[in-house]
Each structure stands twice: as structure tokens, then as C-alpha cells.
Amino acid sequence: MREKLHIKKGDLVEVITGNSKTQQGKVLEIIKKKNRAIVEGVNMVSKHTKPNAENTQGGIVKQEASIHISNLMLVDPASKKRTRIGRKLNDKNKLVRYSKKSGEEIK
């Protein structure tokens, strides 16, 4: 069984190491098998494309490349600073994520 990941699609995250350090963005996609995520506007690479119906010219296109999840940290919705997260049971007996910094529940 795979371990649960600390981030989900749609979360606001900050890159903590690498070329894109300190950049923030929204998670567009999670690749669970490889423990990687694609974050909006982060880790941009140039891809050479052939002409096709969508792009008649072809050429070089900038797009996001995946980044390892260990290099990402969730941004606390309340303070807008990066935070670790924990899991706890809420009053409805449901497991929820919460910010360790502010104690606030993360939706």
C-alpha cells in the first residue's frame, strides 16, 4: 500500500529547494507512482514541438515539468507562509488535514 501524500491537486504549495526555490503555485496534477507533482508556473522547461492541428507553426513551447513532492511544502491558507501538515479526526469523525503552524483545518 502506498503512503498518503501531504499535498493534493488544487493546493497552494511552495518549492523549498532546487532551481525554482521560493516560487509558489497551485498543484495541477499529482503523479502518485513517481511521487511527483506538476505545479503551475514552476519548473518551466522548453519543449520542441512539431507542427500539428493545434499548433500549426510548431517550435519551442514553455511548459511545466514535474517536481518531486519532497521539494514541495504546503502554504498555510491563513498566514500565507509554508507549513507542515498533520491529520486528525474532526468532530464528525472524519480524518482531515490541518496546519501545524496555525492549527487551522485545510480544505
LINVENNOR-V849488 format. One record per pair of residues at least 24 apart in sequence whose ideal C-beta (glycine too) atoms are under 7 Angstrom apart, sorted by sequence separation. I is the first residue (numbers start at 1). J is the second residue. D is the distance in Angstrom with one decimal. If there is no record, write none. Layout:
BEGIN
I_J_D ; I_J_D
END
This chain:
BEGIN
40_64_6.7 ; 43_67_4.8 ; 78_102_4.7 ; 5_30_6.7 ; 39_64_6.6 ; 42_67_6.5 ; 76_101_5.3 ; 13_39_6.1 ; 38_64_5.1 ; 76_102_5.6 ; 78_104_5.1 ; 15_42_5.8 ; 77_104_6.9 ; 38_66_5.2 ; 39_67_6.1 ; 37_66_6.5 ; 77_106_6.7 ; 2_32_6.5 ; 7_37_6.5 ; 36_66_3.9 ; 37_67_6.2 ; 36_67_6.4 ; 36_68_5.6 ; 37_69_5.6 ; 35_68_6.3 ; 36_69_6.4 ; 39_72_7.0 ; 35_69_5.0 ; 31_66_5.9 ; 37_72_6.2 ; 24_75_6.1 ; 15_67_6.7 ; 18_71_5.5 ; 17_71_5.2 ; 16_71_5.9 ; 15_71_5.9 ; 15_72_6.2 ; 16_73_5.1 ; 13_72_4.5 ; 14_73_5.4 ; 13_73_6.4 ; 13_74_5.8 ; 14_75_5.4 ; 7_69_6.4 ; 13_75_6.2 ; 11_74_5.8 ; 12_75_4.4 ; 5_69_6.0 ; 7_72_6.0 ; 7_74_5.8 ; 6_74_6.6 ; 14_82_4.7 ; 6_85_5.4
END
